[in-house]
Amino acid sequence: MTSQKLLIIGAGELGLQVLHAVVAHPRCPAVTAVLMRPGSIDTSIPSKQKQKKALEELGIHLVRGDIVEDSEQELASIFAQYDTVIGCTGFVSGTGVQLKITRAVLAAEISRFIPWQFGVDYDAIGRGSPQDLFDEQLNVRDLLRAQNKTRWAIISTGVFTSFLFEPSFGVVDLDHSRVNALGSLENRVTLTTAEDIGLITAEIVLGKTDLFENRPIFIGGDTISYEELAQLVERVTAKSISRHVLTPEKMQASLADDPQNGLLKYQAVFGQGNGVAWDLSKTWNHQRGIEAETAEGWARRKWDWTKK
């Protein structure tokens, strides 16, 4: 079934990429809409007004809704108008929101759903990990697996490529010409750019093969070790890069001192090295000849290394 009425929740980093990829797809739905907070639609901020106008010029319907403030019933009444819903809001909305969205989707009995699970292999990581938000992702999966009216797909992407290079994440430290390996230099991580996630998501949703088989679909642009990352940074910057290992014990101790630090939680999970990397040859996009951008390709395209 090709989606005829598709709703994307959120117009942030990923939501915009999915929206653009959907409307550019040869099997574009008859209706493509995006759920946005009323304040974002009625905004007087010039940059937001420009974004809103660009979306409208693409023929995208702007739908008022607030996944935090609206009730499950209110969200369900919105979702019921569409046959496919894709969640693109991330964790920024707070604890419990992804569960609320999922319950509203199931109450609306829509045909197909892609929840916000664009990330690691939560099943492999399991419950009780250092990042407590991941338990909610497993709760979402439990809800989906316990019903049979709404078909779903989860797109496992690994970390967003930009996040791996984000200074606040603490892995690539250009100020000190250092790469901080999480767990060990041999630990590996899978990553995909937001642009590629958007393109691949559009193909999964709109392609000729129905892929809503109630299971995760693994994709990826690159899978590299922290040693390989350090070598990459050396090639791109033409500088010597030191290696520093943040051991699991060290990260757990840091987290114990600052238990509400979200970035430390992520570091601790990745340092365990479980469920955060997979073989690219087995990914859905690779098996279909859809090549995605590597970490080095992103770094050379996005970063002005000469200033670092």
For each residue, the residues with C-beta under 8 A, 3 or more apart:
1: 83 111 112 210
2: 27 29 206
3: 6 29 83 84 112 205 206
4: 29 30 31 83
5: 29 30 31 33 81 82 83 84
6: 3 22 29 31 32 33 82 83 84 85 86 205
7: 33 34 35 63 78 79 81 82 84 85 86
8: 11 15 18 19 22 32 33 34 35 85 86 88
9: 15 34 35 67 85 86 87 88 89 101 116
10: 14 15 34 35 36 87 88 89 90
11: 8 15 16 19 34 36 40 51 55 88
12: 15 16 88 89 90 92
13: 16 17 160 194
14: 10 17 18 88 90 118 160 194 197 198
15: 8 9 10 11 12 18 19 34 88 89
16: 11 12 13 19 20 51 198
17: 13 14 20 21 194 195 197 198 199
18: 8 14 15 21 22 86 88 197 198 201 202
19: 8 11 15 16 22 23 32 34 55 58 60 198
20: 16 17 23 24 58 198
21: 17 18 24 25 198 199 201 202
22: 6 8 18 19 25 28 29 32 202 205 206
23: 19 20 28 32 58 59 60
24: 20 21 28 202
25: 21 22 28 202 203 206
26:
27: 2 206 207 208
28: 22 23 24 25 32 206
29: 2 3 4 5 6 22 32 84 206
30: 4 5
31: 4 5 6 61 82
32: 6 8 19 22 23 28 29 59 60 61
33: 5 6 7 8 60 61 62 63 82
34: 7 8 9 10 11 15 19 55 60 61 62 63
35: 7 8 9 10 63 64 65 67 78
36: 10 11 40 41 62 63 64 65
37: 40 41 64 65 66
38: 41 42 64 66
39: 42 43
40: 11 36 37 43 48 52
41: 36 37 38 52 62 64
42: 38 39
43: 39 40 48 49 52
44: 49
45: 48 49
46: 49 50
47: 50 51
48: 40 43 45 51 52
49: 43 44 45 46 52 53
50: 46 47 53 54
51: 11 16 47 48 54 55
52: 40 41 43 48 49 55 56 62
53: 49 50 56 57
54: 50 51 57 58
55: 11 19 34 51 52 58 60 62
56: 52 53 59 60 62
57: 53 54
58: 19 20 23 54 55
59: 23 32 56
60: 19 23 32 33 34 55 56
61: 31 32 33 34
62: 33 34 36 41 52 55 56
63: 7 33 34 35 36 78
64: 35 36 37 38 41
65: 35 36 37 70 74 75 78
66: 37 38 69 70
67: 9 35 70 75 89 93 97 100 101
68: 93 94 97
69: 66
70: 65 66 67 74 75
71: 74 75
72: 75 76 100 103 104 107
73: 76 77 104 107
74: 65 70 71 77 78
75: 65 67 70 71 72 78 79 100 101 104
76: 72 73 79 80 104 105 107 108
77: 73 74 80 81 108
78: 7 35 63 65 74 75 81
79: 7 75 76 82 85 104 105 108 110
80: 76 77 108 109 110
81: 5 7 77 78
82: 5 6 7 31 33 79 85 110
83: 1 3 4 5 6 110 111 112
84: 3 5 6 7 29 110 111 112 113 114 205
85: 6 7 8 9 79 82 105 110 112 113 114
86: 6 7 8 9 18 113 114 201 205
87: 9 10 98 101 113 114 115 116
88: 8 9 10 11 12 14 15 18 116 118
89: 9 10 12 15 67 92 93 97 101 116
90: 10 12 14 93 116
91: 94 98 116 133
92: 12 89
93: 67 68 89 90 97 98
94: 68 91 97
95: 133 136
96: 99 100 136
97: 67 68 89 93 94 100 101
98: 87 91 93 101 102 115 116 136 137 140
99: 96 102 103 136 139 140 143
100: 67 72 75 96 97 103 104
101: 9 67 75 87 89 97 98 104 105 115 116
102: 98 99 105 106 113 115 140 143 144
103: 72 99 100 106 107 143
104: 72 73 75 76 79 100 101 107 108
105: 76 79 85 101 102 108 110 113 115 150
106: 102 103 109 143 144 147 149 150
107: 72 73 76 103 104
108: 76 77 79 80 104 105
109: 80 106 149 150
110: 79 80 82 83 84 85 105 113 150
111: 1 83 84 150 151
112: 1 3 83 84 85 150 151 152 153 205 212
113: 84 85 86 87 102 105 110 144 150 151 152
114: 84 85 86 87 117 152 153 154 155 201 204 205
115: 87 98 101 102 105 140 144 152 154
116: 9 87 88 89 90 91 98 101
117: 114 122 137 140 141 154 155 156 216
118: 14 88 155 156 157 160 197
119: 122 137 156 157 158 159
120: 124 125 134 156 158 159 269 275 276
121: 124 125 156 216 218 275 276 278
122: 117 119 125 134 137 138 141 275
123: 126 138 141 216 275
124: 120 121 274 275
125: 120 121 122 129 134 269 272 274 275 276
126: 123 129 138 275
127: 135 138
128: 135
129: 125 126 132 134 135 268 269 272
130: 251 252 255 264 265 268 269 272
131: 134 262 265 266 268 269
132: 129 135 265
133: 91 95 136 137 265
134: 120 122 125 129 131 137 138 269
135: 127 128 129 132 138 139
136: 95 96 98 99 133 139 140
137: 98 117 119 122 133 134 140 141
138: 122 123 126 127 134 135 141 142
139: 99 135 136 142 143
140: 98 99 102 115 117 136 137 143 144
141: 117 122 123 137 138 144 145 154
142: 138 139 145 146
143: 99 102 103 106 139 140 146 147
144: 102 106 113 115 140 141 147 150 152 214
145: 141 142 214
146: 142 143
147: 106 143 144 150
148:
149: 106 109
150: 105 106 109 110 111 112 113 144 147
151: 111 112 113 212 213 214
152: 112 113 114 115 144 212 214
153: 112 114 204 211 212 213 214 215 216 217
154: 114 115 117 141 215 216 217
155: 114 117 118 197 200 201 204 216 217 219
156: 117 118 119 120 121 216 217 218 219 278
157: 118 119 160 190 191 192 197 219 220
158: 119 120 189 190 191 192 220 223 276 277 278
159: 119 120 163 164 189 190 191 270 276
160: 13 14 118 157 163 164 191 192 193 194 197
161: 164 165 191 192 193 194 221 222 293 295 298
162: 165 166 193 194 298 302
163: 159 160 166 169 191
164: 159 160 161 169 171 172 189 191 229 295
165: 161 162 169 171 172 298 299 302 303
166: 162 163 169
167: 170 172 173 174 175
168: 263
169: 163 164 165 166 172 263 266 267
170: 167 173 180 246 263 267
171: 164 165 179 180 181 182 226 229
172: 164 165 167 169 179 229 233
173: 167 170 176 177 178 179 180
174: 167 177 233 237 308
175: 167
176: 173 242
177: 173 174 239 240 241 242
178: 173 241 242 243 244
179: 171 172 173 226 229 230 233 241 242 243 244
180: 170 171 173 226 244 245 246
181: 171 184 185 187 226 227 230 243 244 245 246
182: 171 187 189 226 246 251 267 270 271 273
183: 187 245 246 247 248 270 271 272 273
184: 181 187 226 245 247 273
185: 181 225 226 227 230 243 245
186: 225 226 227
187: 181 182 183 184 225 226 270 271 273 277
188: 223 224 225 273 276 277
189: 158 159 164 182 223 224 226 270 276 277
190: 157 158 159 220 222 223 276 277 278 280
191: 157 158 159 160 161 163 164 220 221 222 223 224 295
192: 157 158 160 161 196 197 200 219 220 221 222 292
193: 160 161 162 196 197 221 292 293 298
194: 13 14 17 160 161 162 197 198
195: 17 198 199 293
196: 192 193 199 200 219 221 285 292 293
197: 14 17 18 118 155 157 160 192 193 194 200 201 219
198: 14 16 17 18 19 20 21 194 195 201 202
199: 17 21 195 196 202 203 290
200: 155 192 196 197 203 204 219 284 285 290 292
201: 18 21 86 114 155 197 198 204 205
202: 18 21 22 24 25 198 199 205 206
203: 25 199 200 206 207 290
204: 114 153 155 200 201 207 211 217 284
205: 3 6 22 84 86 112 114 201 202
206: 2 3 22 25 27 28 29 202 203
207: 27 203 204 211
208: 27
209:
210: 1 213
211: 153 204 207 217 284
212: 112 151 152 153
213: 151 153 210
214: 144 145 151 152 153
215: 153 154
216: 117 121 123 153 154 155 156
217: 153 154 155 156 204 211 284
218: 121 156 278 282 283 284
219: 155 156 157 192 196 197 200 283 284 285 292
220: 157 158 190 191 192 223 278 280 283 285 286 292
221: 161 191 192 193 196 292 293 294 295 298
222: 161 190 191 192 280 292 293 294 295 296
223: 158 188 189 190 191 220 277 278 279 280
224: 188 189 191 228 229 232 295
225: 185 186 187 188 228 229
226: 171 179 180 181 182 184 185 186 187 189 229 230 243
227: 181 185 186 230 231 243
228: 224 225 231 232
229: 164 171 172 179 224 225 226 232 233 295
230: 179 181 185 226 227 233 234 241 243
231: 227 228 234 235
232: 224 228 229 235 236 295 296 299
233: 172 174 179 229 230 236 237 239 241 299
234: 230 231 237 238 239 240 241
235: 231 232 238 296
236: 232 233 296 299 300 303 305
237: 174 233 234 241 305 308
238: 234 235
239: 177 233 234
240: 177 234
241: 177 178 179 230 233 234 237
242: 176 177 178 179
243: 178 179 181 185 226 227 230
244: 178 179 180 181
245: 180 181 183 184 185
246: 170 180 181 182 183 250 251 267 271
247: 183 184 250 251 271
248: 183 251 252 268 271 272
249: 252 253
250: 246 247 253 254
251: 130 182 246 247 248 254 255 264 267 268 271
252: 130 248 249 255 256 268
253: 249 250 256 257
254: 250 251 257 258 261 264 267
255: 130 251 252 258 259 261 264 265 268
256: 252 253 259
257: 253 254
258: 254 255 261 264
259: 255 256
260:
261: 254 255 258 264 265
262: 131 265 266
263: 168 169 170 266 267
264: 130 251 254 255 258 261 267 268
265: 130 131 132 133 255 261 262 268 269
266: 131 169 262 263 269 270
267: 169 170 182 246 251 254 263 264 270 271
268: 129 130 131 248 251 252 255 264 265 271 272
269: 120 125 129 130 131 134 265 266 272 276
270: 159 182 183 187 189 266 267 273 276
271: 182 183 187 246 247 248 251 267 268
272: 125 129 130 183 248 268 269
273: 182 183 184 187 188 270 276 277
274: 124 125
275: 120 121 122 123 124 125 126
276: 120 121 125 158 159 188 189 190 269 270 273
277: 158 187 188 189 190 223 273
278: 121 156 158 190 218 220 223 282 283
279: 223 282 283
280: 190 220 222 223 283 286
281: 286 287
282: 218 278 279 286 287
283: 218 219 220 278 279 280 286 287
284: 200 204 211 217 218 219 287 288
285: 196 200 219 220 288 290 291 292
286: 220 280 281 282 283 289 290 291
287: 281 282 283 284
288: 284 285
289: 286
290: 199 200 203 285 286
291: 285 286
292: 192 193 196 200 219 220 221 222 285
293: 161 193 195 196 221 222 297 298 301
294: 221 222 297 298
295: 161 164 191 221 222 224 229 232 298 299
296: 222 232 235 236 299 300
297: 293 294 300 301
298: 161 162 165 193 221 293 294 295 301 302
299: 165 232 233 236 295 296 302 303 305
300: 236 296 297 303
301: 293 297 298
302: 162 165 298 299
303: 165 236 299 300 308
304: 307 308
305: 236 237 299 308
306:
307: 304
308: 174 237 303 304 305
